[in-house]
């Protein structure tokens, strides 16, 4: 297996942030609160940017996974 580069680690962290946020959001929706961790931490201005970065990280990771 090839050594992971810094951008691979960054993509993993972003994907984990997205997965954690969706998990918390899903659980809290069952409880009736719908808590958005990313929105809480980054506010309404940066949240769409964070979501975009998570999506790009996922796409890049999948492409790199199947190109090895």
C-alpha positions, 0 to 999 in steps of 0.5 A: 500500500502506498504511503498516505499524503497530507491531503489523504489525511485531510480528506479522511478528517473531513469525511469523519466530520461529515459522518459525525455531523450526520450521525448527531443530526440523525439521532437528535432528529429522533429526539426532536431537536435536530442539532447540527454540530457543524452549524453550531461550531462554524455558524451560518456563513461557513457551514455551506463551505464545510459541507462542500469541502466534505463532499469534495473530500469524499469524491476525491477519496473514492477516485483515489481508492479506485485508481490504486 
